[in-house]
């Protein structure tokens, strides 16, 4: 990932503002603080984004753009994998294991900017107009995609409330480790989320989800390479 000084001024402002908005609330972050942290004139915010609200919207639009590879790759993986798996429950379980593994990697890998997860969680807890940007641009798509596999496993329509609630639970369980990073590290006495720690999270979470989906007989599945 390029250093903040190597990217465009608007993107640098978005990255800086995103981290500040994730750490505190929208109202608690001043435009002067953003400008100072981004090493730009205060007028740069109005020039590039109109006002602080415009910058806030730009942060979420960029988050949605940056997460596009995850949406595309998940869609392709499901399209190819489900046609090959058919009704074979072990193959469906293997697909679920891969999805859980990569959702955790995407959420916890240092290069994936954990502030994004915290800002998304803040926006969902206290929605603004930017919630619709997240919902329509990313969250709904990820829910629907994961719901396709869940529906196949459960033998229910993808549109059913049970499938939608289960998809919500899956995505929440995978993302909450990044959202609650400090709590998890404190409780486990970990210094960071490195490969070893992420592996331990997978070892605990994957059997839990497989059993919840009545795939407990397949908890022996070994993690496979990433699809992204």
N, C-alpha and C positions, 0 to 999 in steps of 0.2 A: 504494500500500500504506500503511495507516495507521501512524503512529508508535507505538512500543511503549507510550507513555503513553496512547494513545487507545483501546487495546483492553482487553478484560477482564483481570483479574488472572491467572486461570489461563492464558489464551493468552499473556500477557506472560511468565509463568514458563516456559511451553513453548518460546517463541521463544528466550529467554535460555539455557535449559538445552540446547536443541538446538545452538546455536552453540558452547557450551562442550564438549558431548559430541563434536561434530564436530572440534574443535580438539585434544582429548585423548581419553583413554579414559574409559569409565564410572567405573572405580575411581579415576582421577586427579582427578575433579571432585567436590568436596565439596558437601553440601547447604548449608553456610554460604556457600560461594562463590556458589552459585546464588541464594540468598535475597538476599545483598548486591547482586549484579548486577541483580536484578529489583526491588530496593527494597521487599522485603516481609519480614515477620518469618519467622524460621526455621520456626515452627509452621505457616506457610501451606502448606508442602509436604505435611505430614501431613494437614492439613485438606482440601486439594483432591485429593491424589493417594495418600494413605496412607503412602507412603515414597518413597525415591529411585527404586526399581525401578518404582513406579507412575507416577512422573513420566516415566521413560524410555519406558515403554510409551505414555504419552499423547503423547509427541513423535512416535512413529512412527504412531500413529493419526491425528494431525493431518496429518502428511505425506501419508498415504494420502488423507485427505479433501481436502486442498488440490490434489492431483493428479487429482482426479476429472474436472474439465473436459477434461484432456488425454485421458483414457481415453474419455470419452463422445464427444468430437469426432472422435477417430481412428476410433472404431467407426462413427459416422455417415458419415464421409468414405469409409471402405472399403465400407460397405453401398451407398451411392449410386454411388460411382465404379466399383466392380468390375462392377456390373450394366451400366453404360454402356460400359465398356471392352471387355467380352467377351474375345476372344482377340487383340485388337489390341495387339501388343507395344509399340508406341510409346506408346499411351495408358497401358499398364501401367507403362512406364518413367517417364512423366510423373507418375504417382501415386507411384512410389517417390521421385522427386526431391522432390516436395512433402513426403513423410513425413520424409525425411532433413533437409530444410531446417528443418522445424518442430521436429523432435527437437533439432537444434542450437540453434535459437532458444530453446526451452524450457529447455535445459540452461545456456545461456550468458547469457541476458538478465539484467541486474543485478537486476531486480525479482523474479526467480525464486529468490533466496536460494541462492547456490552452496553454502552450508554443508549444505543438505539432501543434495546429491549426495555430498559428502564423508562425511556421516554414514551414508548408505546404503552407500557403499563400505566403510566401517569395519565395519558390521554384517554385510555379506556376507563380509568377510575373517575375522571372528571372530564367528560367529553366536551369538545368544542366542535366547530365546523370541520376541523381536521380529522375528526373521527371517521367521517364519511370517506375521506381520502384513503385512510388506512383500510376501512372496511371494504370498499369497492375495489381498491387497487391491489390489496394483498390478502387480508384476513379471510374474506369470503372465498377467494380462490383456493387458499390453502385448506380451508374447511371443506370445501366441495371436493377437492382432489383426495384428501385423506378419507373423506366420507365414501368415496367410490370403493376403496378397498375394504373399509369397515362394513359397508353394506353387503359386499360379496361374502365376507366372513360370517356375518350375522344372518344372512339370508333374508334381509329386509330391504325395502326400497331406500334408495339414497336420500329421498326426500322425507323419510320418517323422522319424527322427533327423537326417537331413540338413537338413530344413527347420527343425527346432528349433535345431540348432547354428548355422545361418545367421542365424536371428532373434536368437540370443544375440550373434553377432558384430556384427550391425547395431546393436543397442542399445548394446553395449559401445563400439563405435567412436564413436558419437555422444555418449555420456556421458563418455568418458574425457578429453575436452578440459576439462570442468568439474572433474572429479576431480583432474586434473593441471594445474590452471590455472597455478600458479606455475612449474612446469617449462616449460610451453608458452610462457609470456610471457618467461621467461628465455632460452630457446633462440632465440626469434624476436626478442628485444629489443623486445617490445611493452610498453607501459605498462598497457594494459587490453584488455578484450574489447569493443570498440565495434563498430558496424555494419560498418566497413571490415575489421576483423580477422575478424569472424564470416563475412563474405563471402569472405575468402581461405580460411578453413577449408572452407567449402562448395565452393569451386572446386577444392580439392585432394581432398576426400573423396568428393564425388558421383560423379565419373568412376571412381574406384577401385571403389566399390560397384557401379555399373552394369556395369562390366567383369566383376566377380566373378560377377554374375548373368547373364552372357552377353547383356547389353544394351548392349555397347560402341558399337554403331552409333548409339545415341541420346544420346551424351554432349553433343551440341549443344543439348540442351533448356535453355531459359532458365527460371530460377527463377520460379515463379508465386506469387500471393498466398497467405498463410497460410490454413489451414483452421480454426484455433482462433479 
